[in-house]
Amino acid sequence: MTALTKNNPFAASVYVYDEEEYARMQMLVTEDVTAGVALKGDEVVSVFAHQDGAHPGVAQSMLRQATALGGRRLDCFDTVLPKLYADAGFVPVARLTWNDDYAPDGWNYETYRRYNNGRPDVVFMAYDPSAVGSLYERGAGKYVTDYDDGIAKTQAYQAASVGN
C-alpha cells in the first residue's frame, strides 16, 4: 500500500497504518496487491485501489465483502470517497469541519482545491444495508465539534439500526 501511494497525488486521503497495526486487523487484498481494504474491529480503513490494477471496480466488491465481515463504519474526506462509500451502503451520519492543524502528512491544498478550496470536511459514515446503491449528497450529515463525537454518532446510528 505504501508503494502505491508514492506516485498518487491523492494518497494523503488514505491513512497508512504501520505493519504492526495492520497485523492486528483483518485484511482483504487482491492477489496482485493493487487493491485492498482493512477492518479494524467494525471500522473499515485503508481502502485502496490502484488505477492500473487487474480488477477495475474492485473497490466496491471489497467494500461489500468488508461489510459482510462486520465493517459498519468509516470516515473519509469529503472528496470522491463518500460517493464510492455511499454506493456500498454507507450513509453520512456526521461531519467535522476541516482543521489545518490536523492536515495529513503530505496534504497538498492545491491538489484538493476543488474540495472546499483544499479543505474538505471529514465525513463519518455508517453502514446501512438498505442504502446499498445509494447516491451521496454533498454536505449530508450533521456537524460535530470533534472527531470522537463523529465516531460516537456512527456508533449510535449502528446501535439504533440493530434495535430496529
Secondary structure, DSSP 8 states (H G I E B T S, - for coil): -HHHHTT-TTGGGS----HHHHHTSEEEE-TTSSEEEEEETTEEEEEEE-TTSSSTTHHHHHHHHHHHTT--EEEEESSSHHHHHHHTTEEEEEEE---GGG--TT--TTTTTTTGGG---EEEEEE-GGGTT----TT-SEE-SSHHHHHHHHHHHHHHHHH-
